[in-house]
């Protein structure tokens, strides 16, 4: 590591270090959400609920690309940051190489599977309506089959570059893709393609912008190759010293959490489709809006991960704990602010994407108010899940990831739907977040007792 990076990880004040690492990541995540919302916004201008629903039901299949990049990217970043803390340069090279080849192989297999089963995918995700199905298949083929490799590999590079402290470089690539997508959406939707093909235009804009973002990351890697320890050359070393196990163990919780988020959203869409197109459209838009708070929190946690992992590996427990407290306070505080905004302006926010004459507007407003209350609980849980990833406690983070999405919320959807039809399906998400939050806080406190024999309450003063 060069002196500037070593200063950041070892001597810079914790709040300032978290800010320098997390701020570009948060901005990148915000841009990511905005460009995801841009598809819905521009498709909404066409006034076609079936087309808008097609874009939202494809979100789980598209976001599974992030699950793949998280598996190898977050896992690789965790191993790399701990290896840097112990001055093990060979392990850094081996982990980055394994992450690269593992991600590339997996995304190619997934894209091929998505193409073969594209019609089945669309139906399973809730696109059984004939109008929805046609647009969903087109959107799926372009974004996942054609553009999937660029999307996953770009996400992987952002994680690995950030693990060396180059957070600004990592987030600039994500922001570039987002800005380009917003600019290209209206061009392809309303200029280059004929009316009625707006969903296809949004898909082409997304795939092209992610491809350009990947080219940016390749250029960055080329520019810093003499200063960086990261390596993407295939070598037998990447299979030694339990490198694959370490990467997959650390990255699996992030992958599973994203995977089960998508399964949960797909199940929600599927159940909601039984209640009619208006409700399905409303919940799809509500999920998109609520995603903003979640992605900001994710940016804070991912930005803090290298500092936590480095401090843990270097044996600096006090600095590690301060990093966790700072990230936790920032994440929960941001989530609370987002809850207040969503509750106060639910109708206005939903109205940005759904025209006022559509019956789905009222449903979107109500669903957003239900979903958003789980934000602070989700923020707290996600911080501790990221902490366990950073310090190599894969089993703990894996359990919490399963608990947050999959083990609790999907059964609750079926149960609460009987008690409060349609609305109960949505209520399952914040209830599951609250349960996971309680479990995550308890596990974190027990972990610190076992390591240091002492814990301090999280507060503004300790941060």
C-alpha positions in Angstrom: 0.0 0.0 0.0 1.2 3.5 -0.7 1.6 6.0 2.2 -1.7 7.7 1.4 -3.6 4.5 1.6 -1.8 3.4 4.7 -2.6 6.7 6.4 -6.3 6.3 5.6 -6.5 2.8 7.1 -4.2 3.2 10.1 -4.1 6.9 11.3 -6.9 8.9 9.8 -9.8 9.6 12.3 -12.5 6.9 12.0 -15.3 9.3 11.0 -13.1 10.9 8.4 -11.9 7.5 7.1 -15.5 6.2 6.9 -16.5 9.4 5.1 -13.7 9.1 2.5 -14.4 5.4 1.9 -18.2 5.5 2.1 -19.2 8.8 0.5 -18.3 7.9 -3.1 -19.9 4.5 -2.5 -23.1 6.1 -1.3 -23.2 8.5 -4.2 -22.6 5.6 -6.6 -25.5 3.7 -5.0 -27.8 6.7 -5.2 -27.0 7.0 -8.9 -27.6 3.3 -9.3 -31.1 3.7 -7.8 -31.8 6.8 -9.8 -31.0 5.1 -13.0 -33.1 2.1 -12.0 -36.0 4.5 -11.3 -35.3 6.2 -14.6 -36.5 3.1 -16.5 -39.8 3.2 -14.5 -40.2 7.0 -14.9 -39.7 7.0 -18.7 -41.8 3.9 -19.2 -44.5 5.5 -17.0 -44.7 8.4 -19.5 -46.2 5.9 -22.0 -49.1 5.4 -19.6 -49.0 1.6 -20.0 -49.4 -0.3 -16.7 -48.5 -3.6 -18.4 -45.3 -2.2 -19.8 -44.3 -0.7 -16.4 -45.1 -4.0 -14.6 -42.9 -5.9 -17.1 -39.9 -3.7 -16.1 -40.6 -4.2 -12.4 -41.1 -7.9 -12.5 -37.8 -8.3 -14.3 -36.0 -6.6 -11.4 -35.2 -9.8 -9.5 -33.7 -11.5 -12.5 -31.6 -8.4 -13.3 -30.6 -7.9 -9.6 -29.4 -11.5 -9.5 -26.5 -10.1 -11.5 -25.6 -8.1 -8.4 -25.8 -11.2 -6.3 -23.1 -12.8 -8.5 -20.9 -9.7 -8.3 -21.4 -9.6 -4.5 -20.5 -13.2 -4.1 -17.1 -12.7 -5.6 -16.7 -9.0 -5.1 -17.6 -8.6 -1.4 -15.9 -11.9 -0.6 -12.8 -10.9 -2.5 -12.8 -7.4 -0.9 -13.0 -9.0 2.6 -10.1 -11.3 2.0 -8.1 -8.6 0.3 -8.6 -6.0 3.1 -7.6 -8.6 5.7 -4.6 -9.7 3.7 -3.5 -6.1 3.4 -3.8 -5.7 7.2 -1.4 -8.7 7.6 0.9 -7.5 4.7 0.2 -10.7 2.7 0.6 -9.5 -0.9 0.5 -12.9 -2.5 -2.9 -13.5 -1.0 -4.2 -10.3 -2.3 -3.2 -11.3 -5.9 -4.6 -14.8 -5.5 -8.0 -13.6 -4.0 -8.5 -11.0 -6.8 -7.7 -13.5 -9.5 -10.1 -16.1 -8.1 -12.8 -13.5 -7.7 -12.4 -12.3 -11.3 -12.5 -15.8 -13.0 -15.2 -17.0 -10.6 -17.5 -14.1 -11.4 -16.9 -14.3 -15.1 -17.7 -18.0 -15.3 -20.8 -17.8 -13.1 -22.3 -14.8 -14.9 -21.8 -16.5 -18.3 -23.6 -19.6 -17.1 -26.5 -17.6 -15.6 -26.9 -15.5 -18.8 -27.1 -18.7 -20.9 -29.6 -20.2 -18.5 -31.7 -17.1 -18.6 -31.8 -17.2 -22.4 -32.9 -20.8 -22.6 -35.6 -20.4 -19.9 -36.6 -16.8 -20.7 -40.3 -17.5 -21.0 -40.3 -19.5 -17.8 -38.4 -16.8 -16.0 -40.9 -14.2 -17.0 -43.9 -16.3 -15.9 -42.2 -17.2 -12.5 -41.5 -13.6 -11.8 -45.2 -12.6 -12.2 -45.3 -11.9 -15.9 -48.2 -14.2 -16.8 -50.4 -11.4 -18.2 -49.9 -11.6 -22.0 -49.1 -7.9 -22.3 -46.6 -8.1 -19.4 -45.0 -11.3 -20.6 -44.1 -10.0 -24.1 -42.3 -6.9 -22.8 -40.8 -8.8 -19.8 -39.1 -11.4 -22.1 -37.6 -8.6 -24.3 -36.4 -6.7 -21.3 -34.9 -9.9 -19.8 -33.0 -10.9 -22.9 -31.4 -7.5 -23.4 -30.5 -6.7 -19.8 -29.6 -10.2 -18.5 -28.6 -12.2 -21.5 -26.8 -9.6 -23.6 -25.8 -7.1 -20.9 -25.4 -9.4 -18.0 -21.7 -9.9 -18.2 -20.9 -6.2 -18.3 -23.2 -5.6 -15.3 -21.7 -8.2 -13.0 -18.1 -7.6 -14.0 -18.5 -3.9 -13.5 -19.9 -4.5 -10.0 -17.0 -6.9 -9.2 -14.4 -4.4 -10.2 -16.0 -1.7 -8.0 -15.7 -4.0 -5.0 -12.1 -5.0 -5.6 -10.8 -1.5 -6.4 -12.5 -0.2 -3.2 -10.8 -2.9 -1.1 -7.5 -1.1 -1.7 -8.9 2.2 -0.6 -9.7 3.6 -4.0 -13.3 4.3 -3.2 -13.6 7.3 -5.6 -12.4 5.3 -8.6 -14.8 2.5 -7.7 -17.8 4.7 -7.4 -17.1 6.8 -10.4 -17.6 3.8 -12.7 -21.0 3.1 -11.1 -22.0 6.8 -11.4 -20.9 6.8 -15.0 -23.1 3.9 -15.8 -26.0 5.5 -14.0 -25.7 8.9 -15.7 -25.4 7.4 -19.1 -28.5 5.2 -18.5 -30.5 8.3 -17.6 -29.3 10.1 -20.7 -29.8 7.1 -23.0 -33.3 6.1 -21.8 -35.3 8.8 -23.6 -33.1 8.5 -26.7 -33.8 4.8 -27.2 -37.4 4.9 -25.9 -38.8 7.9 -27.7 -36.5 8.6 -30.6 -34.7 5.6 -32.0 -37.4 2.9 -31.3 -41.1 3.2 -32.5 -44.0 3.8 -30.0 -44.9 0.7 -28.0 -41.3 -0.5 -27.6 -40.5 1.7 -24.6 -39.6 -1.2 -22.4 -37.2 -2.5 -25.0 -35.6 0.9 -25.3 -35.1 1.1 -21.5 -33.4 -2.3 -21.7 -31.0 -1.3 -24.5 -30.1 1.9 -22.6 -29.3 -0.1 -19.4 -27.2 -2.7 -21.2 -25.2 -0.2 -23.2 -24.5 2.1 -20.2 -23.3 -0.9 -18.1 -21.0 -1.9 -21.0 -19.4 1.6 -21.1 -19.1 1.5 -17.3 -17.1 -1.8 -17.6 -14.8 -0.2 -20.2 -14.1 2.5 -17.6 -13.1 0.0 -15.0 -10.8 -1.8 -17.4 -9.2 1.6 -18.2 -8.7 2.3 -14.4 -7.2 -1.1 -13.9 -4.8 -0.5 -16.7 -3.8 2.9 -15.3 -3.2 1.7 -11.7 -1.6 -1.7 -12.5 1.8 -0.6 -11.4 0.5 0.8 -8.1 -2.1 -1.9 -7.4 -1.6 -5.4 -5.9 -4.8 -6.7 -7.6 -4.2 -9.3 -10.3 -6.6 -10.9 -12.8 -4.2 -13.4 -14.4 -5.2 -17.0 -14.1 -2.8 -18.8 -11.8 -2.8 -22.1 -9.8 -2.0 -20.0 -6.7 -5.6 -18.8 -6.5 -6.6 -22.3 -5.6 -4.1 -22.7 -2.7 -4.2 -21.7 1.0 -8.0 -21.9 1.1 -8.4 -18.7 -1.0 -11.6 -20.0 -2.8 -13.2 -21.0 0.5 -12.3 -17.7 2.2 -13.7 -15.6 -0.7 -16.9 -17.7 -1.0 -17.5 -17.8 2.7 -17.2 -14.0 3.1 -19.1 -13.3 -0.1 -21.9 -15.9 0.2 -23.9 -13.9 2.8 -24.0 -10.8 0.4 -24.9 -13.1 -2.5 -27.6 -14.9 -0.5 -29.0 -11.6 0.8 -29.3 -10.2 -2.7 -30.6 -13.5 -4.0 -33.3 -13.9 -1.4 -34.2 -10.3 -1.7 -35.0 -11.0 -5.3 -36.8 -14.2 -4.5 -38.8 -12.3 -1.9 -39.6 -9.6 -4.4 -40.5 -12.1 -7.0 -42.8 -13.9 -4.6 -44.4 -10.6 -3.6 -45.0 -9.8 -7.3 -46.4 -13.3 -7.9 -48.8 -13.1 -5.0 -49.8 -9.6 -5.8 -50.5 -10.5 -9.4 -53.4 -12.6 -8.1 -54.9 -9.4 -6.8 -54.9 -7.6 -10.2 -52.6 -5.5 -12.4 -53.2 -2.3 -10.5 -52.0 -3.7 -7.2 -49.0 -5.4 -8.9 -48.0 -2.1 -10.6 -48.4 -0.2 -7.3 -46.2 -2.5 -5.3 -43.6 -2.6 -8.1 -43.2 1.2 -8.0 -43.3 1.3 -4.2 -40.4 -1.2 -4.1 -38.4 0.9 -6.5 -38.8 4.1 -4.4 -38.1 2.3 -1.1 -34.9 0.9 -2.6 -33.2 4.3 -2.3 -32.9 4.1 1.5 -31.7 0.5 1.3 -29.0 1.3 -1.3 -27.7 4.3 0.7 -27.3 2.0 3.7 -25.6 -0.6 1.6 -23.2 2.1 0.3 -22.3 3.1 3.9 -21.8 -0.5 5.0 -19.7 -1.5 1.9 -17.6 1.7 2.3 -16.8 0.8 5.9 -16.0 -2.9 5.1 -12.3 -2.4 4.1 -11.5 -0.4 7.2 -13.2 -2.9 9.5 -11.5 -5.8 7.9 -8.0 -4.1 7.8 -8.3 -3.0 11.5 -9.5 -6.5 12.6 -6.6 -8.2 10.8 -4.1 -5.7 12.2 -5.4 -6.4 15.8 -6.6 -2.8 16.3 -9.9 -3.7 18.0 -10.7 -0.2 19.2 -10.4 1.3 15.7 -12.5 -1.6 14.4 -15.3 -1.0 17.0 -15.3 2.8 16.3 -15.7 2.0 12.6 -18.7 -0.2 13.3 -20.3 2.4 15.6 -19.8 5.2 13.1 -21.2 3.2 10.2 -24.1 2.0 12.3 -25.1 5.5 13.4 -24.8 6.9 9.9 -26.8 4.1 8.3 -29.7 4.1 10.9 -29.8 7.9 10.9 -30.1 8.0 7.1 -32.8 5.4 7.1 -34.9 7.3 9.6 -34.7 10.4 7.5 -35.8 8.4 4.4 -38.8 7.0 6.4 -39.9 10.5 7.3 -39.7 11.6 3.7 -41.6 8.5 2.4 -44.3 8.8 5.0 -44.8 12.5 4.4 -44.6 12.5 0.6 -45.7 9.0 -0.4 -48.4 10.2 -2.8 -46.1 12.7 -4.5 -43.3 10.2 -4.8 -45.5 7.5 -6.3 -47.1 10.1 -8.6 -43.8 10.7 -10.3 -44.0 7.3 -11.8 -47.7 6.6 -12.1 -50.1 9.0 -13.8 -52.9 10.3 -11.6 -55.7 8.6 -13.6 -54.3 5.1 -12.9 -55.9 3.2 -10.0 -52.4 1.8 -9.2 -51.5 5.2 -7.7 -53.4 4.7 -4.5 -52.1 1.2 -4.1 -48.5 2.4 -4.6 -48.9 5.2 -2.0 -50.3 2.8 0.6 -47.6 0.1 -0.1 -44.8 2.6 0.1 -45.9 3.7 3.6 -45.9 0.1 4.8 -42.6 -0.8 3.2 -40.6 2.2 4.4 -41.1 1.7 8.1 -38.7 -1.3 8.0 -35.8 0.9 6.9 -34.1 1.6 10.2 -34.3 -2.0 11.2 -32.9 -3.1 7.9 -30.1 -0.5 8.2 -29.0 -1.8 11.6 -29.1 -5.4 10.5 -27.2 -4.7 7.2 -24.4 -2.9 9.1 -23.8 -6.0 11.3 -24.1 -8.4 8.4 -21.3 -6.4 6.6 -19.3 -6.4 9.8 -19.3 -10.2 10.1 -18.4 -10.4 6.4 -15.5 -8.0 7.0 -14.0 -10.0 9.9 -14.4 -13.4 8.2 -17.4 -14.6 10.3 -19.2 -16.1 7.3 -21.5 -18.4 9.2 -23.0 -15.5 11.3 -23.5 -13.2 8.3 -24.9 -16.1 6.3 -27.5 -16.9 9.0 -28.5 -13.2 9.3 -28.8 -12.9 5.5 -31.1 -15.9 5.4 -33.1 -14.6 8.4 -33.6 -11.2 6.8 -34.9 -12.6 3.5 -36.3 -16.0 3.0 -36.7 -17.7 6.3 -39.2 -15.2 7.8 -40.7 -12.9 5.2 -41.9 -15.4 2.6 -43.8 -17.5 5.1 -45.2 -14.3 6.6 -46.4 -13.2 3.2 -48.7 -16.3 2.9 -49.8 -16.0 6.6 -50.6 -12.2 6.6 -52.3 -12.4 3.2 -55.0 -14.4 4.9 -55.3 -11.9 7.7 -55.1 -8.7 5.6 -55.3 -9.6 1.9 -52.7 -7.9 -0.4 -51.6 -5.4 2.2 -50.5 -8.2 4.6 -48.1 -9.4 1.8 -46.3 -6.1 1.9 -46.3 -5.9 5.7 -44.2 -9.1 5.9 -41.1 -7.2 4.8 -40.8 -4.6 7.6 -41.7 -7.3 10.2 -38.9 -9.6 9.0 -36.5 -6.6 9.0 -37.4 -5.9 12.7 -36.8 -9.6 13.7 -33.4 -9.7 11.8 -32.4 -6.4 13.5 -32.9 -7.8 17.0 -30.9 -11.0 16.1 -28.1 -9.0 14.5 -27.6 -6.7 17.4 -27.6 -9.6 19.8 -25.0 -11.5 17.8 -22.8 -8.5 17.5 -22.7 -7.9 21.2 -22.0 -11.5 21.9 -19.1 -11.4 19.4 -17.5 -8.5 21.1 -17.8 -10.1 24.5 -16.1 -13.1 23.2 -13.3 -11.1 21.6 -12.7 -8.3 24.0 -14.8 -9.1 27.1 -16.3 -5.6 26.9 -18.9 -3.7 24.9 -20.1 -0.2 24.8 -23.6 1.0 23.8 -23.9 2.6 20.4 -24.5 6.4 20.8 -23.7 9.7 19.3 -21.0 10.3 21.9 -19.1 7.1 21.3 -19.1 7.8 17.6 
